[in-house]
C-alpha cells in the first residue's frame, strides 16, 4: 500500500509518496487556483512512475491546505485518478497533538502537521521554523502541546516588496552574499534579506525559548531552510519534508477507509 500526502501552500503544492514509513519521493508544484483537477492529475500521473509507484498502488491520501479553493479540486483529483477519497486535515480529525492556543480552529493544518512531526521525531520542547511564503515559528511544549505560533513575512515576500515598491531596486536571487557590506545593489539587497532575516530568526527564537523555560530544540523546514540554517548556529536540524511526515502520522492516527469505487 502506498500513501499520497499533499501539502497545499500559498506558493507551492508539496507532494510525497510513502511506502509504509519510507518516503519514496517528493515533488513541488506551483500553487495555481486556476488549474483544474485534470491538469493537476496529468502532472501527478507523470510524477508517480518516478517513485516506482502506479496509480493503482495508491490506497490512501491525506491533504492539508491553506488555500481553501483548492481543497475540492484535489479531492476530485484523488477520487478520479487514484480511486481514493483523501482525508482532509481539519475540524473533527484526530491530530495526536493538543492545540493550546486561544482559538484552536485558527491554527493552520500545516502548523499542526509540523508540530506533530517535530515532537514525534525530535521530542519537546521544540521550536519549528517553517520558511515558507510566511516564516512561522511553532512553539511545542515538552508534553507535546502546540502552545502558539509567531508569524513573520517570508523572505520572498520581502524581496518582492523591495522590487515592487522601490523603483531602482531589482529582483534578486535569494542567495548568501560574500559579505554583509554590499558593494553593489544586488549584494546590498541580498545582505539585508539573508543576514537581516537571520537576525529576525535568532531574535524570535531567543524570546520563545525564554517563554518555554530556556531550553528547546530548534528545527527548520521549508524552501529556504538549508540556506538560512547555514548562517546561524541556532538551528540544530533541518527536515525539508516535516509537513509531509506529519501528514503521514495524522493519517495513521485516523486510518480511514479511503478507497472508493471506480
NUTORNU-597074 format. One line per field, with one value per residue: x, y, z of N, C-alpha, C in turn; residue number from 1. Coordinates in nm, 3 decimals, always signed. Layout:
n_X	[X	...]
n_Y	[Y	...]
n_Z	[Z	...]
ca_X	[X	...]
ca_Y	[Y	...]
ca_Z	[Z	...]
c_X	[X	...]
c_Y	[Y	...]
c_Z	[Z	...]
pos	[NUM	...]
END
This chain:
n_X	[+0.083	+0.054	+0.085	-0.037	+0.065	-0.036	+0.048	-0.084	+0.024	+0.057	+0.229	+0.350	+0.265	+0.325	+0.407	+0.412	+0.509	+0.451	+0.572	+0.472	+0.657	+0.848	+0.954	+0.918	+0.948	+0.943	+0.769	+0.735	+0.494	+0.377	+0.149	-0.172	-0.471	-0.627	-0.583	-0.721	-0.869	-0.802	-0.573	-0.386	-0.400	-0.287	-0.022	+0.041	+0.013	+0.225	+0.434	+0.429	+0.539	+0.810	+0.866	+0.844	+0.589	+0.258	-0.062	-0.260	-0.151	-0.168	-0.332	-0.435	-0.484	-0.393	-0.451	-0.348	-0.440	-0.394	-0.513	-0.817	-0.988	-0.868	-0.912	-1.139	-1.079	-0.848	-0.951	-1.124	-0.937	-0.795	-0.997	-1.078	-0.845	-0.699	-0.872	-0.929	-1.059	-0.951	-0.821	-0.895	-0.725	-0.857	-1.129	-1.255	-1.085	-0.860	-0.557	-0.344	-0.209	-0.225	-0.381	-0.306	-0.382	-0.558	-0.774	-0.818	-0.918	-0.824	-0.569	-0.352	-0.370	-0.127	+0.047	-0.023	+0.049	+0.327	+0.399	+0.325	+0.490	+0.744	+0.754	+0.723	+0.948	+1.172	+1.122	+1.030	+1.072	+1.019	+1.104	+0.976	+1.071	+0.934	+1.017	+0.844	+0.600	+0.517	+0.714	+0.702	+0.690	+0.665	+0.575	+0.627	+0.548	+0.718	+0.546	+0.422	+0.232	+0.094	+0.169	+0.155	+0.209	+0.442	+0.439	+0.593	+0.657	+0.752	+1.081	+1.083	+0.854	+0.937	+1.153	+1.017	+0.854	+1.043	+1.133	+0.899	+0.811	+1.021	+1.162	+1.417	+1.530	+1.622	+1.484	+1.614	+1.826	+1.779	+2.028	+2.325	+2.528	+2.878	+2.970	+2.861	+2.863	+2.739	+2.860	+2.746	+2.421	+2.272	+2.410	+2.390	+2.115	+2.081	+2.233	+2.086	+1.846	+1.909	+2.098	+1.964	+1.724	+1.827	+1.893	+1.633	+1.521	+1.689	+1.640	+1.362	+1.356	+1.514	+1.344	+1.117	+1.229	+1.290	+1.030	+0.949	+1.090	+1.362	+1.506	+1.502	+1.472	+1.564	+1.426	+1.433	+1.235	+1.098	+1.131	+1.364	+1.511	+1.760	+1.940	+1.919	+1.982	+2.253	+2.360	+2.335	+2.382	+2.175	+1.983	+1.930	+1.867	+1.763	+1.478	+1.342	+1.101	+0.911	+0.636	+0.503	+0.576	+0.444	+0.181	+0.162	+0.177	-0.063	-0.248	-0.210	-0.302	-0.574	-0.651	-0.833	-1.102	-1.027	-1.056	-1.242	-1.508	-1.431]
n_Y	[-0.120	+0.219	+0.559	+0.880	+1.200	+1.534	+1.865	+2.168	+2.474	+2.838	+2.917	+2.689	+2.347	+2.068	+1.735	+1.401	+1.058	+0.773	+0.455	+0.249	+0.347	+0.470	+0.742	+0.771	+0.949	+1.300	+1.593	+1.923	+2.155	+2.448	+2.651	+2.701	+2.839	+2.837	+2.611	+2.306	+2.002	+1.799	+1.899	+1.912	+1.643	+1.519	+1.601	+1.470	+1.196	+1.170	+1.201	+0.999	+0.748	+0.803	+0.756	+0.491	+0.394	+0.298	+0.440	+0.267	+0.153	+0.338	+0.360	+0.523	+0.866	+1.189	+1.526	+1.861	+2.202	+2.546	+2.705	+2.751	+2.734	+2.528	+2.285	+2.126	+2.073	+1.908	+1.698	+1.592	+1.524	+1.313	+1.122	+1.076	+1.002	+0.832	+0.679	+0.707	+0.854	+1.142	+1.206	+1.495	+1.729	+1.884	+2.032	+1.801	+1.595	+1.360	+1.458	+1.392	+1.569	+1.820	+2.130	+2.425	+2.689	+3.010	+3.003	+2.721	+2.653	+2.842	+2.773	+2.673	+2.380	+2.287	+2.381	+2.224	+1.970	+2.003	+2.050	+1.808	+1.618	+1.726	+1.700	+1.422	+1.321	+1.462	+1.519	+1.718	+2.021	+2.206	+2.418	+2.497	+2.611	+2.729	+2.797	+2.938	+3.084	+3.264	+3.310	+3.089	+3.022	+2.761	+2.681	+2.422	+2.236	+2.048	+1.845	+1.798	+1.981	+2.217	+2.530	+2.783	+3.021	+3.216	+3.456	+3.578	+3.793	+3.621	+3.563	+3.579	+3.733	+3.976	+4.040	+4.068	+4.286	+4.492	+4.507	+4.579	+4.815	+4.993	+5.190	+5.176	+4.938	+4.609	+4.278	+4.007	+3.717	+3.486	+3.430	+3.371	+3.652	+3.742	+3.901	+4.114	+4.385	+4.527	+4.564	+4.642	+4.704	+4.462	+4.278	+4.425	+4.419	+4.142	+4.099	+4.244	+4.100	+3.817	+3.813	+3.992	+3.858	+3.641	+3.764	+3.831	+3.574	+3.463	+3.641	+3.608	+3.335	+3.331	+3.472	+3.303	+3.071	+3.158	+3.189	+2.929	+2.823	+2.827	+2.620	+2.456	+2.257	+2.342	+2.328	+2.341	+2.388	+2.389	+2.587	+2.762	+2.670	+2.531	+2.721	+2.932	+2.800	+2.755	+2.994	+3.045	+2.938	+2.867	+2.700	+2.361	+2.134	+2.033	+1.959	+1.910	+1.793	+1.797	+1.863	+1.685	+1.444	+1.476	+1.468	+1.201	+1.079	+1.176	+1.056	+0.787	+0.785	+0.827	+0.639	+0.601	+0.452	+0.469	+0.400	+0.430	+0.327	+0.264]
n_Z	[+0.000	-0.086	+0.017	-0.051	+0.027	+0.060	+0.063	+0.051	-0.010	+0.002	-0.201	-0.310	-0.394	-0.216	-0.269	-0.156	-0.160	+0.025	+0.127	+0.351	+0.629	+0.484	+0.293	-0.035	-0.253	-0.336	-0.460	-0.593	-0.685	-0.855	-0.682	-0.798	-0.835	-1.056	-1.203	-1.320	-1.179	-1.360	-1.487	-1.276	-1.221	-1.450	-1.419	-1.178	-1.250	-1.422	-1.251	-1.054	-1.158	-1.134	-0.874	-0.871	-0.847	-0.922	-1.018	-0.923	-0.701	-0.501	-0.212	-0.023	+0.079	+0.199	+0.283	+0.354	+0.364	+0.294	+0.121	+0.057	-0.186	-0.329	-0.213	-0.291	-0.574	-0.543	-0.395	-0.587	-0.781	-0.650	-0.621	-0.886	-1.031	-0.868	-0.726	-0.455	-0.157	-0.022	+0.307	+0.472	+0.651	+0.923	+1.109	+1.342	+1.285	+1.417	+1.557	+1.716	+1.873	+2.119	+2.087	+2.223	+2.199	+2.205	+2.028	+1.883	+1.630	+1.458	+1.394	+1.141	+0.931	+0.837	+1.028	+1.245	+1.149	+1.121	+1.390	+1.514	+1.377	+1.436	+1.717	+1.751	+1.618	+1.717	+1.983	+2.277	+2.473	+2.167	+1.894	+1.589	+1.282	+0.996	+0.680	+0.465	+0.243	+0.434	+0.733	+0.989	+1.338	+1.538	+1.862	+2.074	+2.357	+2.622	+2.675	+2.442	+2.349	+2.129	+2.176	+2.068	+1.799	+1.611	+1.353	+1.064	+0.779	+0.483	+0.335	+0.059	+0.013	+0.124	-0.044	-0.287	-0.225	-0.199	-0.463	-0.598	-0.474	-0.458	-0.688	-0.810	-0.732	-0.807	-0.888	-0.699	-0.661	-0.400	-0.235	-0.039	+0.016	-0.029	+0.178	+0.451	+0.397	+0.129	-0.202	-0.429	-0.577	-0.591	-0.417	-0.185	-0.134	-0.105	+0.125	+0.319	+0.310	+0.353	+0.577	+0.738	+0.792	+0.929	+1.168	+1.252	+1.286	+1.486	+1.696	+1.752	+1.820	+2.054	+2.230	+2.234	+2.340	+2.600	+2.699	+2.693	+2.894	+2.873	+2.745	+2.440	+2.152	+1.817	+1.504	+1.152	+0.857	+0.521	+0.213	+0.209	+0.419	+0.437	+0.336	+0.524	+0.763	+0.743	+0.813	+1.080	+1.417	+1.567	+1.466	+1.489	+1.345	+1.018	+0.840	+0.551	+0.470	+0.670	+0.708	+0.536	+0.657	+0.898	+0.806	+0.732	+0.984	+1.096	+0.926	+0.990	+1.253	+1.216	+1.024	+0.785	+0.592	+0.288	+0.021	-0.274	-0.494	-0.841]
ca_X	[+0.000	+0.126	+0.008	-0.004	+0.046	-0.043	+0.052	-0.114	+0.062	+0.024	+0.319	+0.379	+0.198	+0.424	+0.351	+0.503	+0.456	+0.506	+0.550	+0.492	+0.719	+0.951	+0.916	+0.981	+0.986	+0.865	+0.767	+0.675	+0.426	+0.331	+0.009	-0.247	-0.614	-0.694	-0.563	-0.832	-0.826	-0.740	-0.437	-0.303	-0.398	-0.188	+0.110	+0.062	+0.031	+0.359	+0.534	+0.426	+0.636	+0.946	+0.882	+0.823	+0.455	+0.150	-0.181	-0.336	-0.086	-0.205	-0.452	-0.480	-0.434	-0.423	-0.409	-0.374	-0.449	-0.417	-0.577	-0.946	-1.045	-0.803	-0.948	-1.229	-1.008	-0.759	-1.036	-1.169	-0.820	-0.767	-1.103	-1.085	-0.724	-0.640	-0.976	-0.931	-1.113	-0.845	-0.850	-0.862	-0.694	-0.942	-1.213	-1.305	-0.979	-0.766	-0.423	-0.239	-0.141	-0.318	-0.359	-0.334	-0.398	-0.687	-0.875	-0.753	-0.966	-0.747	-0.436	-0.349	-0.346	+0.016	+0.112	-0.048	+0.131	+0.466	+0.415	+0.318	+0.611	+0.858	+0.755	+0.745	+1.083	+1.278	+1.085	+0.999	+1.013	+1.078	+1.061	+0.983	+1.071	+0.895	+1.048	+0.753	+0.554	+0.543	+0.801	+0.626	+0.764	+0.572	+0.628	+0.568	+0.596	+0.776	+0.437	+0.367	+0.124	+0.124	+0.133	+0.128	+0.286	+0.479	+0.435	+0.659	+0.656	+0.860	+1.191	+1.040	+0.761	+1.016	+1.227	+0.920	+0.811	+1.151	+1.134	+0.777	+0.785	+1.137	+1.175	+1.551	+1.580	+1.585	+1.461	+1.743	+1.825	+1.793	+2.148	+2.413	+2.636	+3.009	+2.991	+2.745	+2.870	+2.715	+2.940	+2.659	+2.280	+2.226	+2.465	+2.336	+1.982	+2.098	+2.279	+1.974	+1.746	+1.958	+2.151	+1.858	+1.630	+1.897	+1.872	+1.493	+1.502	+1.757	+1.573	+1.235	+1.385	+1.558	+1.227	+1.032	+1.299	+1.269	+0.893	+0.938	+1.167	+1.505	+1.566	+1.415	+1.542	+1.517	+1.427	+1.388	+1.180	+1.058	+1.215	+1.492	+1.564	+1.903	+2.014	+1.921	+2.047	+2.398	+2.401	+2.311	+2.402	+2.056	+1.908	+2.001	+1.836	+1.682	+1.398	+1.260	+0.973	+0.848	+0.490	+0.459	+0.591	+0.334	+0.057	+0.161	+0.142	-0.207	-0.321	-0.203	-0.386	-0.714	-0.669	-0.966	-1.128	-1.023	-1.075	-1.377	-1.525	-1.403]
ca_Y	[+0.000	+0.347	+0.673	+1.009	+1.313	+1.658	+1.988	+2.278	+2.602	+2.956	+2.929	+2.557	+2.225	+1.963	+1.600	+1.296	+0.922	+0.686	+0.311	+0.230	+0.464	+0.523	+0.845	+0.728	+1.064	+1.422	+1.687	+2.053	+2.218	+2.583	+2.663	+2.776	+2.814	+2.829	+2.478	+2.214	+1.871	+1.723	+1.950	+1.860	+1.498	+1.482	+1.619	+1.364	+1.068	+1.169	+1.200	+0.876	+0.647	+0.838	+0.694	+0.348	+0.365	+0.316	+0.496	+0.160	+0.121	+0.439	+0.313	+0.624	+1.001	+1.288	+1.660	+1.980	+2.310	+2.682	+2.775	+2.681	+2.698	+2.413	+2.160	+2.046	+2.018	+1.797	+1.585	+1.535	+1.461	+1.186	+1.026	+1.044	+0.943	+0.733	+0.596	+0.719	+0.978	+1.187	+1.258	+1.637	+1.769	+1.996	+2.009	+1.665	+1.498	+1.337	+1.504	+1.339	+1.676	+1.917	+2.269	+2.500	+2.830	+3.065	+2.954	+2.615	+2.646	+2.936	+2.718	+2.607	+2.236	+2.264	+2.406	+2.106	+1.861	+2.030	+2.033	+1.665	+1.553	+1.774	+1.641	+1.276	+1.289	+1.526	+1.540	+1.855	+2.131	+2.225	+2.531	+2.459	+2.729	+2.690	+2.905	+2.930	+3.217	+3.331	+3.234	+3.060	+2.964	+2.682	+2.651	+2.297	+2.211	+1.917	+1.746	+1.783	+2.076	+2.333	+2.642	+2.902	+3.041	+3.351	+3.463	+3.694	+3.785	+3.539	+3.635	+3.606	+3.846	+4.096	+4.070	+4.115	+4.419	+4.585	+4.520	+4.646	+4.945	+5.082	+5.195	+5.146	+4.812	+4.498	+4.148	+3.942	+3.577	+3.477	+3.353	+3.438	+3.732	+3.712	+3.978	+4.193	+4.516	+4.510	+4.654	+4.683	+4.700	+4.324	+4.220	+4.502	+4.365	+4.005	+4.109	+4.284	+3.994	+3.694	+3.838	+4.057	+3.756	+3.563	+3.838	+3.815	+3.437	+3.445	+3.720	+3.546	+3.208	+3.362	+3.508	+3.185	+2.982	+3.212	+3.161	+2.784	+2.781	+2.840	+2.513	+2.398	+2.223	+2.424	+2.253	+2.423	+2.322	+2.485	+2.604	+2.827	+2.624	+2.499	+2.846	+3.007	+2.721	+2.769	+3.126	+3.061	+2.817	+2.846	+2.589	+2.237	+2.029	+2.074	+1.850	+1.978	+1.727	+1.781	+1.867	+1.559	+1.342	+1.497	+1.419	+1.054	+1.047	+1.202	+0.952	+0.663	+0.802	+0.821	+0.516	+0.600	+0.360	+0.576	+0.355	+0.446	+0.250	+0.330]
ca_Z	[+0.000	-0.089	+0.066	-0.110	+0.118	-0.019	+0.143	-0.040	+0.048	-0.078	-0.316	-0.367	-0.351	-0.193	-0.277	-0.112	-0.166	+0.129	+0.130	+0.493	+0.689	+0.395	+0.196	-0.159	-0.337	-0.315	-0.572	-0.562	-0.797	-0.827	-0.642	-0.900	-0.814	-1.186	-1.260	-1.298	-1.128	-1.467	-1.510	-1.167	-1.235	-1.552	-1.358	-1.080	-1.318	-1.480	-1.145	-0.976	-1.202	-1.088	-0.742	-0.888	-0.797	-1.018	-0.952	-0.857	-0.574	-0.402	-0.141	+0.072	+0.054	+0.302	+0.241	+0.433	+0.266	+0.343	+0.008	+0.055	-0.317	-0.390	-0.145	-0.376	-0.691	-0.508	-0.361	-0.714	-0.843	-0.585	-0.649	-1.029	-1.086	-0.779	-0.667	-0.310	-0.101	+0.068	+0.439	+0.475	+0.788	+0.963	+1.227	+1.357	+1.257	+1.527	+1.515	+1.800	+1.944	+2.178	+2.045	+2.345	+2.167	+2.247	+1.934	+1.806	+1.491	+1.378	+1.365	+1.012	+0.933	+0.817	+1.157	+1.327	+1.095	+1.158	+1.534	+1.544	+1.327	+1.511	+1.851	+1.745	+1.570	+1.794	+2.122	+2.313	+2.395	+2.036	+1.812	+1.448	+1.195	+0.860	+0.586	+0.351	+0.200	+0.561	+0.822	+1.109	+1.450	+1.619	+1.995	+2.124	+2.493	+2.649	+2.679	+2.307	+2.323	+2.044	+2.263	+1.989	+1.675	+1.569	+1.206	+1.004	+0.632	+0.428	+0.269	-0.078	+0.018	+0.149	-0.166	-0.386	-0.185	-0.235	-0.608	-0.646	-0.412	-0.473	-0.834	-0.860	-0.679	-0.896	-0.828	-0.673	-0.620	-0.255	-0.201	+0.055	-0.041	+0.030	+0.299	+0.491	+0.333	-0.014	-0.285	-0.539	-0.535	-0.571	-0.295	-0.073	-0.106	-0.055	+0.263	+0.403	+0.314	+0.416	+0.711	+0.816	+0.840	+1.032	+1.293	+1.291	+1.334	+1.613	+1.798	+1.791	+1.886	+2.191	+2.309	+2.253	+2.434	+2.735	+2.740	+2.710	+3.011	+2.850	+2.665	+2.337	+2.028	+1.706	+1.377	+1.040	+0.739	+0.419	+0.096	+0.235	+0.548	+0.427	+0.318	+0.649	+0.868	+0.729	+0.860	+1.222	+1.498	+1.649	+1.406	+1.520	+1.247	+0.904	+0.782	+0.450	+0.446	+0.800	+0.696	+0.476	+0.760	+0.991	+0.744	+0.743	+1.122	+1.115	+0.852	+1.067	+1.371	+1.175	+0.948	+0.721	+0.481	+0.188	-0.116	-0.326	-0.618	-0.969]
c_X	[+0.087	+0.030	+0.058	-0.036	+0.057	-0.048	+0.035	-0.085	+0.028	+0.107	+0.339	+0.285	+0.306	+0.353	+0.455	+0.435	+0.529	+0.475	+0.578	+0.547	+0.818	+0.893	+0.991	+1.030	+0.896	+0.873	+0.701	+0.621	+0.387	+0.184	-0.064	-0.395	-0.691	-0.674	-0.682	-0.780	-0.757	-0.597	-0.342	-0.292	-0.296	-0.047	+0.139	+0.089	+0.168	+0.468	+0.542	+0.525	+0.779	+0.974	+0.864	+0.686	+0.354	+0.030	-0.260	-0.277	-0.116	-0.337	-0.503	-0.419	-0.476	-0.376	-0.438	-0.363	-0.472	-0.475	-0.713	-1.001	-0.983	-0.837	-1.033	-1.159	-0.917	-0.836	-1.083	-1.055	-0.795	-0.872	-1.103	-0.965	-0.663	-0.744	-0.978	-0.993	-1.012	-0.899	-0.804	-0.842	-0.773	-1.022	-1.264	-1.203	-0.890	-0.625	-0.311	-0.163	-0.246	-0.282	-0.403	-0.342	-0.536	-0.800	-0.812	-0.796	-0.891	-0.615	-0.441	-0.315	-0.198	+0.094	+0.095	+0.040	+0.277	+0.490	+0.416	+0.446	+0.733	+0.867	+0.783	+0.888	+1.191	+1.246	+1.058	+1.068	+1.090	+1.020	+1.082	+0.970	+1.042	+0.915	+0.965	+0.720	+0.560	+0.643	+0.723	+0.717	+0.663	+0.640	+0.553	+0.632	+0.659	+0.673	+0.371	+0.248	+0.173	+0.074	+0.095	+0.227	+0.322	+0.487	+0.501	+0.649	+0.774	+0.963	+1.152	+0.945	+0.838	+1.093	+1.135	+0.873	+0.917	+1.150	+1.016	+0.762	+0.903	+1.179	+1.311	+1.608	+1.531	+1.539	+1.595	+1.722	+1.853	+1.907	+2.235	+2.516	+2.767	+3.031	+2.868	+2.743	+2.856	+2.794	+2.866	+2.516	+2.234	+2.279	+2.418	+2.199	+1.992	+2.144	+2.164	+1.872	+1.795	+2.005	+2.047	+1.760	+1.696	+1.878	+1.730	+1.470	+1.565	+1.687	+1.443	+1.259	+1.429	+1.438	+1.137	+1.098	+1.280	+1.130	+0.868	+1.017	+1.316	+1.569	+1.464	+1.501	+1.481	+1.535	+1.370	+1.335	+1.141	+1.167	+1.353	+1.557	+1.714	+1.987	+2.028	+1.994	+2.198	+2.450	+2.382	+2.334	+2.277	+1.969	+1.989	+1.977	+1.749	+1.610	+1.303	+1.122	+0.891	+0.695	+0.436	+0.470	+0.479	+0.201	+0.050	+0.123	-0.009	-0.290	-0.324	-0.292	-0.533	-0.747	-0.804	-0.978	-1.142	-1.054	-1.220	-1.389	-1.485	-1.532]
c_Y	[+0.125	+0.458	+0.799	+1.118	+1.441	+1.776	+2.107	+2.410	+2.717	+2.967	+2.796	+2.451	+2.118	+1.828	+1.500	+1.161	+0.836	+0.540	+0.270	+0.358	+0.532	+0.626	+0.816	+0.844	+1.182	+1.510	+1.816	+2.115	+2.359	+2.580	+2.753	+2.743	+2.801	+2.694	+2.389	+2.084	+1.788	+1.769	+1.902	+1.707	+1.451	+1.494	+1.505	+1.230	+1.058	+1.163	+1.066	+0.770	+0.677	+0.781	+0.543	+0.304	+0.389	+0.376	+0.391	+0.124	+0.223	+0.397	+0.412	+0.758	+1.091	+1.423	+1.762	+2.098	+2.444	+2.769	+2.709	+2.647	+2.573	+2.280	+2.072	+1.993	+1.901	+1.676	+1.514	+1.463	+1.322	+1.081	+0.982	+0.964	+0.834	+0.640	+0.600	+0.853	+1.029	+1.231	+1.404	+1.679	+1.895	+1.960	+1.865	+1.557	+1.484	+1.373	+1.449	+1.444	+1.773	+2.057	+2.359	+2.650	+2.878	+3.016	+2.849	+2.609	+2.743	+2.877	+2.640	+2.460	+2.204	+2.287	+2.284	+1.990	+1.880	+2.003	+1.885	+1.595	+1.596	+1.709	+1.492	+1.241	+1.341	+1.542	+1.686	+1.894	+2.154	+2.350	+2.491	+2.585	+2.681	+2.809	+2.889	+3.069	+3.313	+3.247	+3.215	+2.992	+2.893	+2.649	+2.531	+2.265	+2.073	+1.807	+1.729	+1.871	+2.187	+2.456	+2.767	+2.916	+3.189	+3.350	+3.592	+3.682	+3.702	+3.623	+3.669	+3.724	+3.976	+4.137	+4.126	+4.256	+4.524	+4.613	+4.603	+4.788	+5.044	+5.079	+5.150	+5.014	+4.696	+4.376	+4.078	+3.796	+3.570	+3.381	+3.437	+3.523	+3.700	+3.785	+4.062	+4.330	+4.496	+4.612	+4.695	+4.662	+4.558	+4.266	+4.296	+4.448	+4.223	+4.006	+4.144	+4.174	+3.872	+3.720	+3.908	+3.956	+3.660	+3.631	+3.825	+3.677	+3.418	+3.521	+3.657	+3.415	+3.231	+3.392	+3.387	+3.087	+3.029	+3.178	+3.012	+2.734	+2.778	+2.734	+2.459	+2.368	+2.305	+2.347	+2.342	+2.336	+2.430	+2.511	+2.663	+2.781	+2.598	+2.625	+2.920	+2.932	+2.733	+2.899	+3.147	+2.929	+2.784	+2.731	+2.461	+2.126	+2.088	+1.950	+1.911	+1.918	+1.709	+1.777	+1.737	+1.444	+1.353	+1.448	+1.267	+1.011	+1.064	+1.096	+0.823	+0.668	+0.781	+0.694	+0.509	+0.486	+0.447	+0.530	+0.372	+0.367	+0.332	+0.340]
c_Z	[+0.000	-0.047	-0.002	-0.008	+0.037	+0.077	+0.049	+0.030	-0.044	-0.205	-0.387	-0.312	-0.337	-0.193	-0.230	-0.118	-0.063	+0.100	+0.274	+0.554	+0.595	+0.297	+0.066	-0.244	-0.303	-0.440	-0.526	-0.691	-0.757	-0.788	-0.742	-0.886	-0.945	-1.254	-1.226	-1.236	-1.235	-1.494	-1.401	-1.177	-1.336	-1.495	-1.261	-1.147	-1.384	-1.375	-1.072	-1.025	-1.159	-0.949	-0.749	-0.842	-0.908	-0.945	-0.874	-0.720	-0.464	-0.338	-0.038	+0.036	+0.169	+0.253	+0.349	+0.338	+0.336	+0.232	-0.014	-0.083	-0.380	-0.321	-0.237	-0.501	-0.657	-0.457	-0.487	-0.785	-0.784	-0.618	-0.795	-1.077	-0.998	-0.718	-0.516	-0.271	+0.001	+0.203	+0.440	+0.620	+0.822	+1.085	+1.227	+1.331	+1.380	+1.480	+1.601	+1.877	+1.998	+2.135	+2.159	+2.319	+2.211	+2.157	+1.844	+1.660	+1.400	+1.329	+1.233	+1.023	+0.914	+0.946	+1.248	+1.281	+1.133	+1.306	+1.572	+1.501	+1.407	+1.648	+1.847	+1.706	+1.665	+1.943	+2.151	+2.443	+2.265	+1.970	+1.667	+1.363	+1.053	+0.767	+0.460	+0.300	+0.318	+0.638	+0.952	+1.212	+1.538	+1.752	+2.052	+2.259	+2.506	+2.655	+2.542	+2.278	+2.230	+2.119	+2.185	+1.875	+1.663	+1.417	+1.160	+0.852	+0.583	+0.356	+0.126	-0.085	+0.035	+0.024	-0.274	-0.354	-0.220	-0.384	-0.658	-0.595	-0.422	-0.620	-0.885	-0.810	-0.765	-0.817	-0.811	-0.637	-0.471	-0.220	-0.110	-0.020	+0.029	+0.162	+0.328	+0.425	+0.183	-0.095	-0.411	-0.495	-0.505	-0.441	-0.171	-0.034	-0.050	+0.090	+0.356	+0.418	+0.392	+0.560	+0.800	+0.872	+0.938	+1.167	+1.343	+1.353	+1.471	+1.726	+1.845	+1.866	+2.031	+2.280	+2.337	+2.351	+2.577	+2.786	+2.760	+2.830	+2.989	+2.764	+2.566	+2.215	+1.915	+1.575	+1.268	+0.927	+0.639	+0.316	+0.121	+0.364	+0.542	+0.414	+0.451	+0.759	+0.863	+0.791	+1.009	+1.294	+1.578	+1.597	+1.424	+1.418	+1.137	+0.850	+0.680	+0.430	+0.574	+0.790	+0.639	+0.577	+0.863	+0.936	+0.750	+0.884	+1.146	+1.045	+0.932	+1.190	+1.334	+1.097	+0.879	+0.621	+0.358	+0.047	-0.158	-0.456	-0.741	-1.048]
pos	[1	2	3	4	5	6	7	8	9	10	11	12	13	14	15	16	17	18	19	20	21	22	23	24	25	26	27	28	29	30	31	32	33	34	35	36	37	38	39	40	41	42	43	44	45	46	47	48	49	50	51	52	53	54	55	56	57	58	59	60	61	62	63	64	65	66	67	68	69	70	71	72	73	74	75	76	77	78	79	80	81	82	83	84	85	86	87	88	89	90	91	92	93	94	95	96	97	98	99	100	101	102	103	104	105	106	107	108	109	110	111	112	113	114	115	116	117	118	119	120	121	122	123	124	125	126	127	128	129	130	131	132	133	134	135	136	137	138	139	140	141	142	143	144	145	146	147	148	149	150	151	152	153	154	155	156	157	158	159	160	161	162	163	164	165	166	167	168	169	170	171	172	173	174	175	176	177	178	179	180	181	182	183	184	185	186	187	188	189	190	191	192	193	194	195	196	197	198	199	200	201	202	203	204	205	206	207	208	209	210	211	212	213	214	215	216	217	218	219	220	221	222	223	224	225	226	227	228	229	230	231	232	233	234	235	236	237	238	239	240	241	242	243	244	245	246	247	248	249	250	251	252	253	254	255	256	257	258	259	260	261	262]
END
